[in-house]
Amino acid sequence: MKRVMSVEAQKAFEAQFGQQFVVSEAVREHHARDESAYDKFLPDAVVFAHNTEDVIAAVNICREYNLPLIPYGAGTSIEGHILPIYGGISLDLSEMNKVLSVDDQDFTVTVQPGVLRMQLNEEIKQTGLYFPIDPGANASIGGMVSTRASGTTAVKYGTMRENVLSLKVVTADGKLLKTSSRAAKSSAGYDLTRLFIGSEGTLGVVVEITLKVYPIPEEIIAAICSFPTLEDAVNCTVMVKQSGTNIGRVEFLDSHAIKAVNAYSHLSLKEQPTLFFEFHGSATGIQEQIELIKEFVHENNGSDFDWASKTEDRNRLWTARHNAYFASLQLRPNSRSITTDVCVPISKLAECVSETAKDLETISFPWTMLGHVGDSNFHVLMMIDPNSDSEREAAERLNHRLVQRAIALDGTCTGEHGIGIHKMDFLKEELGEDMIEMMRRVKHAFDPQNILNPGKVFSWEA
């Protein structure tokens, strides 16, 4: 139920924040929608936080007046995570965007939540280090923590779960918690760092993050190759993964996605199922990887590699891959994408992808399939007319079939997008009501008034 901001609450925010408290419709509209296909939900107001003290003050006022508070970063989420579905305050953290420390001898950096992924790497590149987690969008680090993001490099470097050492979090009672130290490992008590990672702003507001960073590889080479069938491309990926090769990235785009990318990024790739590879390491080590993977490619009827060893060529390829979402939307101008992802055990990947492709062939509107198949995670984008209930229903039916298929194969309803609003029912199907109830108890303990991003992940009541 929507909780309306009272006159007294508005006065309290105005007194505390001055011009950082905004009620103009244009600013509220900007915070009313993410990249999902949901309609907009306007917050009652937006607070622009400049520091941790601002976050604590905003939380305290929301608690006093029983108002929802929704953390907002770069707005790139696609499952409705940041939508203020019950009104309240959108807490914009984008101006908390400082890199606080770079500890190059320890391979760690500490940042505020509004730091963007690309900004971080630009600021630390002179140290010879970089932060490899790459979800595609230029997301904020705080948002990446919130959704337990991963992306194209997860096959080598893991996800945010493996790369966050410590957090500072403001809880619903206005307290500032530090979850851990900068030590490489710890056995001290409950692992609250991992509890907050992926909690989607429902347990606390992340205000500081300490991350692992890595030496920039001595050499990076990218290559692409196409395959006559979907099954050939996926089977090649499975062989690469099962060989134990320490490859930097393995990305898959089906023929529909390649067509979209060609048009959007002015490329001329073969419109066939295609794998994008990236090799990281020494010149000798990379050559060994390439020779092994060439065997897998040829065994699965793949084409010869097209190479991109120069930085500008490599960046052009990966920029095109990262823009596949926007390229897909251009297959049908003025459409919205019903976007979903699943992740399955590597041995089940070919089956899941093939069966999903058969389902997609039955729908009448454009679609693309792509993903981080190096860690068995793939995405489906279905471009619907936002005014067509029948198309939305058809897309959601197919989405449900995909999720049920993944769960039946001992996979998950989301490998990296998170739950938000869109996958709440799927989470129950995957984990069962007993596990949801356990999560609900955690939520009630951390946020007894349900003010932190309410209506996300699972329902407040059973």
Secondary structure, DSSP 8 states (H G I E B T S, - for coil): ------HHHHHHHHHHHGGGEE--HHHHHHTS--SSS------SEEEE--SHHHHHHHHHHHHHHT--EEEESSS--SSSTT--TT--EEEE-TT---EEEEETTTTEEEE-TT-BHHHHHHHHGGGTEE-----SS--BHHHHHHHT---TTHHHH--HHHHEEEEEEE-TTS-EEE---SSS---SSS-HHHHHTTSTTSS-EEEEEEEE-EE--SEEEEEEEE-SSHHHHHHHHHHHHHTT---SEEEEE-HHHHHHHHHHHT----SS-EEEEEEEE-HHHHHHHHHHHHHHHHHTT----EEE-SHHHHHHHHHHHHTHHHHHHTTSTT-EEEEEEEE--GGGHHHHHHHHHHHHTT-SS-EEEEEEGGGTEEEEEEEE-TT-HHHHHHHHHHHHHHHHHHHHTT-BS-SSS--TTTTHHHHHHHH-HHHHHHHHHHHHHH-TT--BSTTSSS-S--
